[in-house]
């Protein structure tokens, strides 16, 4: 009987284990091996050792430019997205009329934002004769070439990701609702105003959730692909001001058929994400407060 139950349990977990091996573990190991090879995709890989990494780190100016753009993109989008998500969650935490509708409405962009249709729509909204420029010219200002001017192109791509703040908002909302009411009652008795309550009570109590969202959004931002690829046709135009590292990986792998070099780029990106994640975990001891912490 015990043996039968064991086989039933294994049958339930088998799809997940098989999926993990086939779609994650094996490709993960294969890409690591291929990063040390010259693999033109249509013929057998040739071992070249650290040549790909040396070329990337010391000689590849395109990679350096893509990395610079990616870092700028991440360090702009993540704080803006978390700020908007927390601000909206704070407002939606109040018991207002039709609050359920508004919570759903603000979450919807998070579901639709990564789709091809939304990226295409975004390109038309910010086109020369798009909705945004119609409003700008209607107010008496000159139209802006959002996708032709390097000063505005990355901002436009960034705005698309910031607009998808719904998932982070829902997590913040759950954290805000978990704060006991008596904490706010005690603060009100002590004479704390709204600003003091938010900055000295609400924020410290939800720092674990802020930290969780920070890590999650940072990792996702480094891997952003759909929006920039569709909006710029994969070119990172203009002047590669929107050319993120994932676009470079795609170009090397599927346009230039240099899978070994593309794998090396992916592993360097992975290393950067890991380093920044470790730095975030190290810094968390100074600003993240968990229940039961005793800090002087």
N, C-alpha and C positions, 0 to 999 in steps of 0.2 A: 504493500500500500504506500509506504514511504517513498519507494522508488518511483511509483507512478506519479506521485505529487511532484517529485523532483523533475521528472521529464516534462510535466505540464508547465512548471515554472520556467524551465529552460526554453520551452516552446514560445512562451510569452515574451521573453527577453531576446530571443534569437533575432527577430527583425531589427531591433535596435543595434545589437552587437554586430550583425552582418553589415548594416548600413554604416556604422562607425568605422569598421575595418575597410570596407570597399570605397567609401566616399570621403573618409577623413584620414585614417591612419596610414593606409597604403599610399595614397597620393602625397601625404605629408613626407613620408620617408623617400618616395621616388623623387620629389622635387629637390630634397636635400642632396641626393646623389647626383641628380642632373645639374645642379648648380656648379659642380666641379667638372663639367663636361662641355664639349662643343657638340651640341645636338641640333642639327638642322631640321629636325622633325621627320624628314622623309628618308633618313638613313640612320645607321646605328650611331649612338653617342660615342665620342672620343674623349678619353680622360685628359683634362688639361690642368688639373690641380687648382691652385688659387688664382689662376690667370683672370678668370671672370671678375673676381672680387677686387683684384689689383686694378684692373681696367676701370671698374666702376668707381672705386674710391678715389683714385689718383688722376684719372685721365678723362672720364666721361663727363663732359660739360652739360650734356643734355640731362643726365641723371641729376647732376648738382642743381640745375635749374628746376627740374621737376620736384626735387626734394625741398627746395626753398619755397616753391609755390604751395606744396602740400603742408609744410609746417605753418605757413601763414594762414592757409585755409583752416587748419585744425585749431590754431590758437585764436582765430576769430569766431569760428562757428560754435565751438563748444561752450565758451562762456556766454555768448549771446543766446544760444538755445536753452541753456540751463536757467538763465535769468528770465527769459520769457516764460518758460515752463513753470518756474516757481511763482512768478507774478500772477499768471493766469490761475494756477492751482490755488493760490491764496485767496483770490477773489471768488472762485467757484466753491471754496470751502464754506462760504456763508450760505445760509438757508434762504435763497431767493426764489422768486416765482419762476417756473419753467427751468429750474436749475439743471434738471436731468437732460433737457434738450441741449442746453449750452455745453454741458460736459461732453455730450456725444459730438456736437458740432465741432468743438475744438480738438477732439481726438481724431476725427475723420482724416484730416491732412496727413497724419502720421501713417495711415493705412495706404493712402493714395500716392503719397509723395514720391515713393521709389518707382512708380510705374512709368512706362514709356510714354503713355498718353499725357501724363502731367508734365513731364519734361518737355514734350513737344509744345504743349499749351504754354508753358513758361517761356519758351523761346518766342512764341508769337506775342505774348503779353509785353515782353521787353523789346520787341522789334522796333525798327525805325518808325513804323506807322502803327505800333501796338497800343494797347490800352494805356500803359503808363505814360508813353509819350503824348498820347492824346490829352491826358489830364495835364501834363506839364505845359504843353503848348496852349491848352485852354486857359491856363492860369497866366499866360503871357510870357512864359519863359521859352528859351530855345530847346529844341528836342535834343536828347542825349543819345549818342550811338553806344548803347550799352555793350553790344557784342563786338564792336569795332575799335573801342578805345580801351587800352590796357588798364587805365585807371578805374574803369567801372566793370569790366568783364568778370573779374574774380568776385567782386561784390555781388553781382547778379547771381552767380553760382552759389555763393555763400547764403544768400537770402533764401534760396530754394530749400536748403537744408535747415535753416533756422525755422522756416515755416512748418517743418515737420516736427514740432515740439510735443505732439500729443502723447507719445508713449512716456516721455519723461514727466509730463504734466500729471498723468494718471498715477505714476509712482509717487510723485510729490504730494498729490492729493490724499493718497492713502496714508502717507506719513503724517500729514497735518491732522487728519481725522483720528489718528491714534494718540495724539497728545491729550492727556487727561484734562477735563474741564476745570478741575479744582486748581490746576497750576495757574490758569488765567485768572481765576477768581482770587487767588492769593496775590497775584500781581496787581489786580485792580484795587484790592484793599490797601496795598502798599503805595498806591498812587501812581502806578506806572501808566504812561500814555500808550497809544497804539504803536508808535515808533519804537519806544523802549521795549514794549512787549515783544515786538517782532524780532528786534536785533539781539536782545538779551535772553529771551526765553525760546521763541519759536525756532530761530536759526540754530542755536546750539543743540536743541533736542532732535533736529532732523539732519544733523551733520552726517550720520552714517548713511542716510539715503542720498544726500548730496554727493558723498564720496562714491557710492555705488553708481549713481547716474553719471558722474564725471568719468569714471573708468569706462563704462559702457559706451558713452557718447564719443569719447576719445578714440576708442578702438574702431568704432563704426566710421568715424570721420576719416581716419587714415585709409580706410578701405573704400571710400566713396568712388563710384564708377558710373552708374547709370546716368545721373543728371548731367555731369560734365561731358560725358561721351556723346549723348544725344544732342545736347544743346550746341556743342561745338563741332559736331560730326567727327569726334574723336581726334581732332587736330590740336586741341588746347589753344585755339585762336582767341584773341589776336596776339601775335608774337609769343605764343606759348605762355601767356599770362594765366591761363587756366589749365595748364598741362600738369595734372597730378600724377604721382608715381604709379597708381593703378593703370592709368592710360598708357604710360610708358611700358609697363609690363605687358599689356595687351598688344601694343605695337610690335614689341620684340618677339612675342610668342606667336602671334597669328597673322602678322603682316610681313615681318621679316623672317619668320620661321627660325628664330634663334632661341629655342626653348631652354637651352642651358643657361644662356645669359639672362633670360627672363626669370628663371628660377633663382638665380643669384640675386636679382633685384628684389624678388619677393622675400627672400631670406634676410636681406638687409633691412627691408621694411619691417619684417617681423622682429628683428633685433631692436630696432628703434622703438617699436611699440612696447616691447618687453622692458627696455631701459626706462622709458617714461612711466610705465606702470609701476615698476619697482620704486622709482622716485616718488610717485604719488603715494604708494603704501608707506614709504619711509616718512614722508611729510605728514601723513594722516595722524601720527601719534601726537602732533602738536595742535591739531585743530578739529579732530573727530572725537566726539564724546559719546561713549556707550553707557548704557544703564549699568550702574554699579561701579563705574570708574571712581577712583579716589585720587584726585589730583590736587596738589597744593597750588 
